[in-house]
């Protein structure tokens, strides 16, 4: 197996030397504060993006979304940040959203509700609500997300595939959570991976699901009865990630279902590498690849009408 990127390995070693209390032993509020502190390891992203604004979408309850990009953008990406459904906010993925928007693609970043205060299916419901709103406001949209956000994007694409008025043009899933099986091979080989291993993923799933079924395809898209009819999909996979194998399994199932699939594999990078772009050249290169793929898919969707 390819060795972990040297710059990420240095971050890992520094984290271990700091002697931080393990994530699984702190409260969700403490975890959120720790994640916000990690924003310093993200590059700032382009400053010359059209002014962002937060819009409240009301469908039974309020869902805030942050808009990026030009008002006359030809394509729109609805994006869900990562953070294990427990942590993260609109600033979590601000860099990537700016990088996409500066290329002329409107981004609708979703501030979905977090567990355990709002367990499953709250975050999923908010993503569906935001996607329907964006489709009504801007026309056909693409979906994207990293980690838990990739989970929400994939689950939303499945939920909306039979709604012509909310048709999804494409999806970009960055090291996504696609299943709830924590015994899969990469969960074993990457059990102690940095920054997220098997124990941390169990912690996130337990808080999000709070006793709900782990077979529901709204939380485990890999378990959907059929993936036929889903939009073209781009998968981004990290080598040092307990979620690695489920991404490959999802890609295989999509291919079997006749869905166009591309994959971008980064053997030396870890889960959450988009959070390390200020400290790791390899993460910045990978980020640029994600942006290029989003822009290409968005341009293709715009051309197709």
N, C-alpha and C positions, 0 to 999 in steps of 0.2 A: 504494500500500500504506500502511496505517496506521503512523504513526511509533511507535517503541518507547516504552513508558511512561517518563515523565521520571525517576521514581525508580529504575527498573531501569537506565535509561541512565546515571544517576549511579553506580550500582554497577559497571556495565561500565567506565566511564571510570576509576573508582578502581582497579579490578583491573588495567587496562592501565598505569596510572601506577605501580603497585606493582612492575611488571617481573617478575612471577612467571614461573618457568620453565614453558613450555607443558606441558600435561598429557601430551602424547604423548612428552615427553622425560624423564619421571620414572618411577619404578618403581611397581608397583601398591601397595606398602606406603606409599610417599610420597603417592600419590593418595588412599589411604584416610585418611591423617592430614589432608590438605588438606580433604577432604569433611567430616570430623568437626569441623574448625575452622569450617566454614560453618554449623554448627548454631546459632551465635549470631544468624544472620540469620532464624531461624525464631521465630515467636511461641511462647510456652510452651504454649499450649493450656490448657483448663480444668483446674484443680487438683482440683476436687471430683468426680473420676471414681472409681468403685469401684476398690478396690486392684487393681493389676495383679500378675500373677504369671507366672513363666516355667515352662512345662511341657515336659518332654522327651517327644517322640513317638518311639518306637522301632519301626522297621520295617526291619530289616537294619542300619540305622545311626541315630544320634541326630539328630533335627531338633527344635530348640527353637522354641517359639512363645510369644508374650506375650499374655496374655488381658486384655482391657479390658472394663469394663462390668458391669452387674448380673447376678447369678447367674440371675435369673428372666427375662432378656431374651427377647423373643419372636422375635427374628431375629438372625442371625449373618452377619458379613462376614469372609471370609478375605482378608487383605491382604498384598501383597508390596511392599516398599519399592523405590525406584529406586536408581540408582547404577551403571548400565551392567554389571550382573552381576559387577563387579570391586570396587566400593566400596559403602558403605552398611551399615547394621546396624539393630537394632531401634529405636535412637534417631532414625534418619533420618526416619521417618514418625510419630514419637510424637505430634506436635501434631495431625495429621489424625485419627489413631486416637482420641485423647482427645475431639476435637470430635464424632466420630461416636458414641462410647460414651456421652457425657453426654446424648445424645438417646435413649438407651435401646436402642441396637443393640450387641450383643456384638461385639467385634472380636478376631479371631485373627490376630496379626501374625507373619509367618513369618520366622525367621532362617535363610534358606537359605544353602547353601554358595556361596562366591565363587570365581571364576576369578582368575588362571590355575591356582591350586592345585587347583581342582576345576572343570574345564572342562565345557562342555555334554556330556551333559544333566543334570549334577548339580543345578543350581538348579531346573530343570524337575521333576526327580524329587522334590525336596524339597517343591515346591509341591503336586504331586499327592498326596504322602504326607500333608501337612498338611490338605489339603482332604478327603481320605477320612476322616482322623481326626476332623475337625470335624463332618463329616456324620454319622458314627457317634455322636458325643458329643452333638450338639445338633440334629440333623435337617437339613432342607434349608438350604443356605447360599448366599450370594451371594459373588462374587469381585470383587476390586478390586486396583488397583496403579497406580503411576505410572512412566513411562518403561520401564526394563527390567522393573520389577514389573508394569506393564501387559502387557508381552509374556508374562510367566509366567502371568498371569491368563487372558489370551486363549487361550494354548496349552493351559492346563489345562481350560478350558471345552470346547475341542474334544476333548481326550482323554477326558473323562468324560461326554460327552453320551449315550453308549450304556450307561451304568452307572446304572440306576434308583436304586440304593442311595446313590449319590453325586451325585444330580441337582443341578445348579446352577440357582438360581432367577433370577439376574440377574448382570450384570457391569458394572462401572464402570471404564473405561480412561482414565487421565489421561495425555495426551501419550505414548501407548504406542509402543514399537518393534513394528512389525507386519510388517516385511519386511527383507531384507538388500540391497536394491538401493540403492546409494549414488550412483547417477547420476540418480535421480528429480529432477524439476524443483525441488522445495524444497531438495534437497541442494545444488543449484547456486546458487539465489538466497540461501540462508541458509548458505552455505559457511563464513562467518566469524562466524556468529551467536554471541551471548553467552547462556549460558556454554558451550554445546555447539554446535560446528559440524561440518562434514563430517569433518575430520581426527580429531576426538575420537571421533566415532561409529565410524570405521574402527578406531581403537585399541581401543575396547571390544569390537567384534565380533571382531577378531583374537584378543584374549585369551580371550573366551568360547568361540569356536568351535574354535580351535586345530587347524584343518585339517578340521573336520567339514563335512558338506555344508551349503551355504547355502540349499538348496531344501527342507529338512526343515520340515514345518509346525509342529514343536515349537519352532522358533526363528523361523520366518517364517509366522505364522498366515494372512497374506494369501494364501499359496500353497496353502492347503488345497484339496483337490479340491472339497469342498462345505462350505458353512457352514449348510446346512439343519439345523434342530433346535437351534440355539444359543439361549440364553436372551435375554430382553430386554436390550438393550445401551445404555449411555450412554457417549458419547465426549466427551472434553474435549480441545480442540485449541487450541494457541497459534499465533498468527500468525507470530512470529519463531522458527521451529523447523524444522530440516531434516527432521523427521518429519511435518510438516504434511500433505503430500500423501498419504502412505500411510494416515493416519487417515481422510481423506476417501474414499480408494479402498476401505478396509475397510468403512466405513459404507455405501457404494454396494453392495458385494457382499452385505452382510447384508440390506439392503433387498430386493435381487433374490432372496435366498433366503427371503424371507418373515419375517425376524426383525424384531420391533419395535425401532426404533432412534431414539434422540434424540441430539442433538449440542449442545454448548455451545462456542462459538467465541469466543476472546479475541484479537482482532486485534492489540492493542498489547502483549500479554504474550509472554514467551519460554519456551522449554523450561525445566522445573524451577522454575516460578514458586512452587510450594508451599514452596520452600526460602527464599523471600524475604519471608515474611509479616510479619516484624518491621520490614522496611524499606520496604514498598510497599503502599499502601492498595489499589491495584488487585488485588494478589495476595491480600489478605485477603478482598476482595469475591468473587473467583473461588473461593477456598477455601470460603467460606460457601455458594456455589452448588453446589459438589461435595457438601458435607455434606447439603444439602437434598435433592439428587437421590438420594443413597445412602439416606437415611432414608425417602423416599417409596417407593423400590423395595423396601426391606426391609419396610416396613409393608404394601405390596401383597402381598409374598410370604407374610407371616404370615397375612394375611386369607385368602389362597387355601389355606392349610394346607400 
